[in-house]
Amino acid sequence: MTARNEKRGFAARPADPDGWIRAGDAPPAGGGAATAYTARLTIDITPELRGRIKIAAIRRGGTVTDMLRDLLAREFPDTSGERS
């Protein structure tokens, strides 16, 4: 019997990175409130930093997700209506 030796990790790099990025712009299947945020951002941080972020979110009475969305929106505002 032939065994499959090639193991693909959970976070394996895509064969076509440009196509993989563009695929995130496609409308999601289905609908509803779950599609309000359709892109996922993955970053590598230390466990210590993750802990500090979680504690800061709890102290502010929110969630890490909401806190980071607010931070990113503030740092990278929508400039589609601006003139150069």
KAPECOR-V537566 format. One record per pair of residues at least 6 apart in sequence whose ideal C-beta (glycine too) atoms are under 7 Angstrom apart, sorted by the first residue. I is the first residue (numbers start at 1). J is the second residue. D is the distance in Angstrom with one decimal. If there is no record, write none. Layout:
BEGIN
i & j & d
I & J & D
I & J & D
END
This chain:
BEGIN
i & j & d
14 & 20 & 3.9
24 & 39 & 5.3
28 & 35 & 4.9
28 & 38 & 5.2
53 & 64 & 5.8
54 & 64 & 5.7
56 & 67 & 7.0
57 & 63 & 5.8
57 & 64 & 4.6
57 & 67 & 4.6
60 & 67 & 6.4
END
